[in-house]
Amino acid sequence: MNVFIKASLIRAARTVAQTAIAVIGTSFALSDVNWWTVISASILAGILSILTSVATGLPEVEYEHYLYMDVDEPDDSEDWEEFEEDETDDEDE
């Protein structure tokens, strides 16, 4: 399964659970809970969570991408010499 899909579904499931707990918590007694409200609010929160993940991305997926990204070692020849020259030019000013 794609890492992004898995992470967004986990995030959506947590959001659904948190919303259900919050809506149930607003009732005075368990018998007063409007279960249709709990279900509809939780599903809506899950959908919004997935849409937000698609629109803005997920930090944990971006972090994991950087963990496994292949990074080439810098070439120590010309690039480093140009960097050193730029530093000395800044100090002269």
Beta strands, then each sheet from edge to edge (+ up, - down):
end
